[in-house]
């Protein structure tokens, strides 16, 4: 009987030592990209509101 994902991994004889390290999603972001991530991580917003929050002045 399976009780967890670990049981499946064990049953398939997978070597999970290398799989336990979580990869970073955003490795090399520009300053502008980082600002967008910071703003959107707090709340959802329309693209117009995002542009206004960034002070890009399109």
C-alpha positions in Angstrom: 0.0 0.0 0.0 1.3 3.5 -0.9 1.3 6.1 1.8 3.4 8.8 0.3 5.3 9.9 -2.8 8.4 8.5 -1.1 6.9 5.0 -1.4 6.6 5.4 -5.2 10.1 6.6 -5.5 11.4 3.7 -3.4 9.3 1.2 -5.5 10.7 2.5 -8.7 14.3 2.4 -7.3 14.9 6.0 -8.2 18.0 7.7 -6.8 16.5 11.0 -5.5 19.6 12.5 -3.8 20.1 14.8 -6.8 16.3 15.6 -7.0 16.0 17.0 -3.5 17.7 20.2 -4.4 15.1 22.8 -5.5 16.0 24.8 -8.5 15.7 28.5 -8.5 13.0 29.9 -10.8 14.6 33.3 -11.5 18.3 33.1 -11.7 19.5 36.1 -13.7 16.9 38.8 -13.8 17.4 42.3 -15.0 16.6 45.2 -12.6 13.3 45.8 -14.5 12.3 42.1 -14.3 13.1 42.0 -10.6 10.9 45.0 -10.0 8.0 43.3 -11.9 8.4 40.1 -9.8 8.5 42.1 -6.5 5.3 44.0 -7.5 3.4 41.0 -8.7 4.4 38.8 -5.8 2.3 41.0 -3.5 -0.9 41.2 -5.5 -2.5 40.7 -8.9 -3.0 43.8 -11.1 -4.0 44.9 -14.6 -1.1 45.6 -17.0 -2.0 49.3 -16.9 -1.7 49.4 -13.1 1.6 47.5 -13.4 3.0 50.1 -15.8 1.9 52.9 -13.5 3.4 51.2 -10.4 6.7 50.8 -12.3 6.7 54.5 -13.4 7.7 53.6 -16.9 5.4 56.3 -18.4 4.3 54.7 -21.7 
